């Protein structure tokens, strides 16, 4: 199994176990820039509130 496929599988398993029904993973068929990727996420979002956070953001209780 390639490392890319393995990473996708591990992420899918982690999200479905840790956040069942709360987090959607959206994968584009080709590489997109950050803004286009976020727009794709926005298009499939169904919640009344949607947040996009960069990797360096850390949340604590009560944020």
HELIX and SHEET records of a PDB file:
HELIX    1   1 UNK A    3  UNK A   18  1                                  16    
HELIX    2   2 UNK A   34  UNK A   44  1                                  11    
END                                                                             
